[in-house]
């Protein structure tokens, strides 16, 4: 799965690098984050038409992490009603059949850019499970995870709430020793086919192992366990632990 990640690039620079239109307002709170958590606002990449029949173009948009399906009811405050699971991840083998994801998989696919993501390895032994955090990142390059997005509004008078979920798949390589799931990372050669709003979802792409070449991992501090912490120290390699001595 993917429950936390880091992204530090400015949306305008991201748009320039990937030849996209930047639709993020200048006054939006879109600064760097080393500890992106569910319900946070994140930058995404979509491909949409400006006018019917024209060629769709890449666009960088902000969305809330945690998919809100269009049929979600509104609460008393006009926001999506609470309750039910938080849809931050969508299994690649379920997105075309699950009622929560299949409409988004048809025409609303996106990319979620990230510097890297965190995963926790459960350590054996003891009565209480201890989990060690790791930071998984590209070797000098950004990672782009497959995502699905939705536009939700309680009524036609309000602007839609854009939300996103990250598609996950079976872990590969060294990552299998940390967790059995990971984001479906896509190489640049697959971006356009994944984003194309006029084409059906590529089921072969969903079934393909993720792009993990050049992905490296390192153990990091448990500071990342708290969403209150957010700084570059979270992705620094964990300091060696002193050896424990047993007193007889």
C-alpha positions as CSV (number, residue, x, y, z in Angstrom):
1,X,0.0,0.0,0.0
2,X,1.0,3.6,0.1
3,X,0.0,5.6,3.2
4,X,2.6,8.5,3.2
5,X,4.9,10.0,0.6
6,X,7.1,13.0,0.0
7,X,6.9,15.6,-2.8
8,X,8.9,18.8,-2.8
9,X,8.7,20.1,-6.4
10,X,6.8,23.3,-7.1
11,X,3.7,22.6,-9.3
12,X,4.8,25.3,-11.9
13,X,8.2,23.7,-12.2
14,X,6.6,20.2,-12.4
15,X,4.4,21.4,-15.3
16,X,7.4,22.9,-17.1
17,X,9.3,19.6,-16.8
18,X,6.6,17.4,-18.1
19,X,5.2,19.8,-20.7
20,X,1.9,20.3,-18.9
21,X,-0.4,23.3,-18.3
22,X,-0.2,24.5,-14.7
23,X,-3.7,24.8,-13.3
24,X,-2.6,25.3,-9.7
25,X,-3.6,28.8,-8.4
26,X,-0.7,31.0,-7.5
27,X,-2.1,31.5,-4.0
28,X,-2.6,27.7,-3.4
29,X,-0.9,26.1,-0.4
30,X,1.2,23.7,-2.5
31,X,4.6,23.9,-0.8
32,X,7.0,21.0,-0.3
33,X,5.9,18.2,2.0
34,X,8.1,15.4,3.3
35,X,5.1,13.7,5.0
36,X,2.0,13.8,2.8
37,X,-0.9,12.1,4.6
38,X,-4.4,11.1,3.6
39,X,-6.8,14.1,3.1
40,X,-3.8,16.3,2.3
41,X,-3.9,18.3,-1.0
42,X,-1.5,16.9,-3.6
43,X,-0.4,17.8,-7.1
44,X,-1.6,15.4,-9.8
45,X,-1.3,15.2,-13.6
46,X,-4.3,14.6,-15.8
47,X,-5.0,14.8,-19.5
48,X,-8.2,16.7,-20.6
49,X,-9.8,18.4,-23.6
50,X,-10.1,22.2,-23.7
51,X,-12.8,21.9,-26.4
52,X,-14.7,18.9,-27.7
53,X,-12.7,17.2,-30.4
54,X,-9.3,18.8,-29.7
55,X,-6.2,17.0,-28.6
56,X,-6.2,16.5,-24.9
57,X,-3.3,18.2,-23.0
58,X,-1.5,17.4,-19.7
59,X,-2.6,19.5,-16.8
60,X,-1.3,19.8,-13.2
61,X,-4.1,20.0,-10.7
62,X,-4.4,19.9,-7.0
63,X,-6.6,17.2,-5.5
64,X,-7.5,15.8,-2.1
65,X,-5.8,12.4,-1.4
66,X,-8.6,10.0,-0.7
67,X,-11.1,9.3,-3.5
68,X,-14.6,10.6,-3.0
69,X,-16.9,8.7,-5.5
70,X,-19.5,10.9,-7.3
71,X,-22.3,9.0,-5.5
72,X,-21.1,10.0,-2.0
73,X,-23.7,11.8,0.0
74,X,-23.1,15.2,1.5
75,X,-23.0,15.8,5.2
76,X,-24.8,18.6,7.1
77,X,-21.9,20.9,6.4
78,X,-22.0,20.2,2.7
79,X,-18.7,18.2,2.8
80,X,-18.6,14.5,1.9
81,X,-20.3,12.5,4.7
82,X,-18.0,10.8,7.1
83,X,-18.0,7.0,7.5
84,X,-16.7,4.1,5.4
85,X,-13.1,3.4,4.4
86,X,-10.8,6.1,3.3
87,X,-10.0,5.3,-0.4
88,X,-6.4,6.4,-0.5
89,X,-5.3,3.2,-2.4
90,X,-7.0,1.1,-5.1
91,X,-5.8,-2.4,-5.9
92,X,-4.8,-2.6,-9.6
93,X,-6.7,-5.9,-9.9
94,X,-9.9,-4.3,-8.6
95,X,-10.1,-0.9,-10.3
96,X,-12.2,-2.1,-13.3
97,X,-14.7,-4.0,-11.2
98,X,-15.1,-2.2,-7.9
99,X,-18.0,0.2,-7.8
100,X,-15.8,2.8,-6.0
101,X,-13.2,2.9,-8.8
102,X,-14.6,1.6,-12.1
103,X,-16.1,4.8,-13.4
104,X,-12.8,6.7,-12.7
105,X,-10.8,3.9,-14.3
106,X,-12.8,4.4,-17.5
107,X,-12.1,8.1,-18.1
108,X,-10.4,9.7,-15.1
109,X,-6.9,8.4,-14.7
110,X,-4.0,10.5,-13.5
111,X,-0.5,10.4,-12.3
112,X,0.6,11.2,-8.7
113,X,4.2,12.7,-8.8
114,X,6.4,12.0,-5.7
115,X,10.0,12.2,-4.6
116,X,9.4,8.9,-2.8
117,X,7.1,7.0,-0.5
118,X,7.3,5.4,2.9
119,X,6.6,1.9,3.9
120,X,6.9,0.1,7.3
121,X,8.4,-3.3,7.8
122,X,6.9,-5.4,10.6
123,X,9.7,-6.8,12.8
124,X,9.3,-10.2,14.4
125,X,9.6,-10.9,18.1
126,X,8.0,-9.6,21.2
127,X,4.4,-9.3,22.2
128,X,4.0,-5.9,20.4
129,X,4.7,-5.6,16.7
130,X,7.4,-3.1,16.0
131,X,7.5,-1.4,12.6
132,X,10.6,0.0,10.9
133,X,10.0,2.8,8.4
134,X,11.7,2.9,5.0
135,X,11.9,5.6,2.4
136,X,11.6,4.3,-1.2
137,X,12.7,6.8,-3.8
138,X,14.0,7.3,-7.3
139,X,17.8,7.6,-7.8
140,X,17.9,11.2,-8.7
141,X,14.5,11.2,-10.5
142,X,10.9,11.7,-9.6
143,X,8.5,8.8,-9.3
144,X,5.1,8.9,-11.0
145,X,2.4,6.6,-9.6
146,X,-0.8,5.6,-11.4
147,X,-3.9,7.2,-9.9
148,X,-7.6,7.6,-10.4
149,X,-9.5,10.8,-9.7
150,X,-13.1,12.0,-9.2
151,X,-15.0,15.2,-9.2
152,X,-17.6,15.4,-6.4
153,X,-20.1,18.1,-5.7
154,X,-23.1,18.2,-3.3
155,X,-25.0,20.4,-5.8
156,X,-24.5,22.3,-9.0
157,X,-24.0,25.6,-7.2
158,X,-20.6,24.6,-5.8
159,X,-17.2,23.9,-7.4
160,X,-16.4,20.2,-7.5
161,X,-14.1,18.6,-5.0
162,X,-11.3,16.9,-6.9
163,X,-9.9,13.8,-5.2
164,X,-7.5,11.1,-6.0
165,X,-6.5,7.5,-5.1
166,X,-3.2,5.8,-5.8
167,X,-3.2,2.5,-7.6
168,X,-1.2,-0.2,-5.9
169,X,0.1,-3.6,-7.0
170,X,2.2,-6.4,-5.8
171,X,5.7,-5.3,-4.6
172,X,8.7,-6.3,-6.6
173,X,12.5,-6.7,-5.9
174,X,13.9,-5.6,-2.6
175,X,10.5,-4.0,-1.7
176,X,9.0,-7.4,-1.1
177,X,11.1,-7.6,2.1
178,X,9.3,-4.6,3.5
179,X,5.7,-4.9,2.4
180,X,3.7,-7.0,-0.1
181,X,2.2,-3.9,-1.8
182,X,3.6,-0.8,-3.5
183,X,2.3,2.0,-5.8
184,X,2.0,1.1,-9.5
185,X,4.9,3.2,-10.8
186,X,4.8,4.1,-14.4
187,X,7.7,4.9,-16.8
188,X,7.3,8.0,-19.0
189,X,6.6,5.8,-22.0
190,X,3.3,4.7,-20.4
191,X,2.1,8.1,-19.3
192,X,0.1,9.1,-22.3
193,X,-1.7,5.8,-22.7
194,X,-2.6,5.8,-19.0
195,X,-3.8,9.4,-19.1
196,X,-5.7,9.3,-22.4
197,X,-9.3,10.2,-21.6
198,X,-10.6,8.9,-24.9
199,X,-9.1,5.4,-24.5
200,X,-10.3,2.6,-22.3
201,X,-8.1,1.6,-19.4
202,X,-5.1,-0.6,-20.5
203,X,-5.7,-3.8,-18.5
204,X,-2.3,-5.1,-19.5
205,X,-0.7,-2.0,-17.9
206,X,-2.6,-2.7,-14.7
207,X,-1.3,-6.3,-14.7
208,X,2.3,-5.4,-15.5
209,X,4.9,-5.3,-12.7
210,X,5.6,-1.7,-11.6
211,X,8.6,0.3,-13.0
212,X,11.1,-0.3,-10.2
213,X,14.4,0.2,-12.0
214,X,16.5,2.8,-10.3
215,X,14.3,2.7,-7.2
216,X,16.3,2.6,-4.0
217,X,15.3,2.4,-0.3
218,X,16.8,3.3,3.0
219,X,15.7,3.0,6.6
220,X,14.6,6.3,8.1
221,X,13.7,7.7,11.5
222,X,10.4,6.9,13.2
223,X,9.8,10.7,13.1
224,X,7.7,10.0,10.0
225,X,5.2,8.1,12.1
226,X,3.7,11.4,13.2
227,X,1.9,13.6,10.7
228,X,3.0,16.6,12.8
229,X,6.6,16.1,11.6
230,X,7.4,17.5,8.2
231,X,10.9,18.3,7.2
232,X,13.9,16.9,5.3
233,X,15.1,15.0,8.4
234,X,12.3,12.5,7.7
235,X,14.0,11.2,4.6
236,X,17.5,11.1,6.1
237,X,19.0,7.7,6.8
238,X,18.3,6.5,10.3
239,X,21.1,6.7,12.7
240,X,22.7,3.4,13.8
241,X,21.2,2.0,16.9
242,X,23.6,1.4,19.8
243,X,24.1,-2.2,20.8
244,X,22.1,-3.3,23.7
245,X,23.9,-5.0,26.6
246,X,22.1,-7.5,28.8
247,X,23.0,-7.1,32.5
248,X,23.3,-10.4,34.3
